[in-house]
Amino acid sequence: MLIPSNVCFYNYFPGIIYILVIMLILNKTVQVFFKPSKRKVDGFLRSFNFHPGTLFLHKIVLGIETSCDDTAAAVVDETGNVLGEAIHSQTEVHLKTGGIIPPVAQQLHRENIQRIVQEALCASGICPSELSAIATTIKPGLALSLGVGLSFSLQLVDQLKKPFIPIHHMEAHALTIRLTNKVEFPFLVLLISGGHCLLALVRGVSDFLLLGKSLDIAPGDMLDKVARRLSLIKHPECSTMSGGKAIEHLAKQGNRFHFDMNPPMQRAKNCDFSFTGLQHVIDKIIMQKEKEEGIEKGQILSSAADIAAAVQHTTACHIAKRTHRAILFCKQRDLLSQSNAVLVVSGGVASNLYIRRALEIVTNATQCTLLCPPPRLCTDNGIMIAWNGIERLRAGLGILDNIEGIRYEPKCPLGVDISKEVAEAAIKVPRLKMKI
Ligand SMILES: *[C@@H]1O[C@H](CO)[C@@H](O)[C@H](O)[C@H]1NC(C)=O
């Protein structure tokens, strides 16, 4: 090997020596004439893109996320240090209206984006000229929301004359684990949230195979709907919780065996998901119970906790089974290591510990390692967008110097869809005891 892998360092080596010498001279001169505050010297060093205590000439990315109902920004460096972050959540507003109204979300993004980006930059202590690039979610998501983030970013890119890195929201979720853990490609990822449900094999920074996805709604959406139907917001213990959290909380007190629910799609030997059917089954059960208990819609059933326990268990079993099949498929095709495979679970629903236990039973049975990013990185955030920018910079993938013709894409699949191939393999999943 003639070219060492750390070729950059060698290229810059004479330059670094030169800068160091100049800094030494200037530093001495400055010290002779007026004692500089540490801050001033730091500022001086920074103008050379030199951070005290960190690597020379390292990359720093500003990430901006507005694909749904959170306005978020963060500044992350090459080593995964989060230098600054800020987020404005619209959840409270949307809770009141019972769901996200896109023009309302758009207006809130408009009102907050500048402040949030400024806060993230200020917290990072770097000046915008030091950024290596700006990375922004451009797909998939709500059109009106994506539009706000994109047009703001393009203005910034134009002003600062920085490269632009368009980001795929789901890819960013999938790669977040590499910021917190040392995870090599390939690995399997399960994204479960209020808006997403998919299983994918991650083979590289922009190399994904989609194994399966929800054919209707996402599990978080279903759990929220059930919680709303059960009026859990009126339950004294759940009044401040999101629907999903309320179900998880009440389920601990319930007995799931009081209701007999079957996981959906038992006969379909693929990795797709479905939650609408289950939701209808639960609606029927609730109606029946309301009749039996002689209470009106909107009052709390005495069996609410049992229903919560049953729906959570059925959801967990469904998700676990599809994931189990995905692991077996990948191993059968040698797409994943036989003994060191990693399953990453992310998205808001990943913080449900019951569902996580169910997945742990699967990973234990298949000699896989189960990893989840910390909760604040599981939900939408700016850090994962900035980190995806870093990943792309390092891989030299999708960095644009010309932003002409850049558009947002509300709908955009993740990777290459091989779900048909998965279905054709018709893998039978061995039964596991779901004793959680
Ligand atoms: C999985 O295996 C680990 C280690 O053997 C064990 O501690 C854990 O309880 C198991 N998890 C489940 C859900 O069975």
The ligand as an SDF file (V2000), in Angstrom:
LIG
                    3D

 14 14  0  0  0  0  0  0  0  0999 V2000
  -32.1180  -12.6740   26.8970 C   0  0  0  0  0  0  0  0  0  0  0  0
  -30.9050  -13.2270   27.3080 O   0  0  0  0  0  0  0  0  0  0  0  0
  -30.2640  -12.5270   28.3660 C   0  0  0  0  0  0  0  0  0  0  0  0
  -28.9070  -13.1390   28.5690 C   0  0  0  0  0  0  0  0  0  0  0  0
  -28.9620  -14.5350   28.6020 O   0  0  0  0  0  0  0  0  0  0  0  0
  -31.1390  -12.5640   29.5960 C   0  0  0  0  0  0  0  0  0  0  0  0
  -30.5660  -11.8670   30.6570 O   0  0  0  0  0  0  0  0  0  0  0  0
  -32.4870  -11.9250   29.2610 C   0  0  0  0  0  0  0  0  0  0  0  0
  -33.3740  -12.0140   30.3590 O   0  0  0  0  0  0  0  0  0  0  0  0
  -33.0930  -12.6030   28.0520 C   0  0  0  0  0  0  0  0  0  0  0  0
  -34.2820  -11.8310   27.6840 N   0  0  0  0  0  0  0  0  0  0  0  0
  -35.5010  -12.3530   27.5980 C   0  0  0  0  0  0  0  0  0  0  0  0
  -36.5900  -11.3950   27.2910 C   0  0  0  0  0  0  0  0  0  0  0  0
  -35.7230  -13.5110   27.7290 O   0  0  0  0  0  0  0  0  0  0  0  0
  1  2  1  0
  1 10  1  0
  2  3  1  0
  3  4  1  0
  3  6  1  0
  4  5  1  0
  6  7  1  0
  6  8  1  0
  8  9  1  0
  8 10  1  0
 10 11  1  0
 11 12  1  0
 12 13  1  0
 12 14  2  0
M  END
$$$$
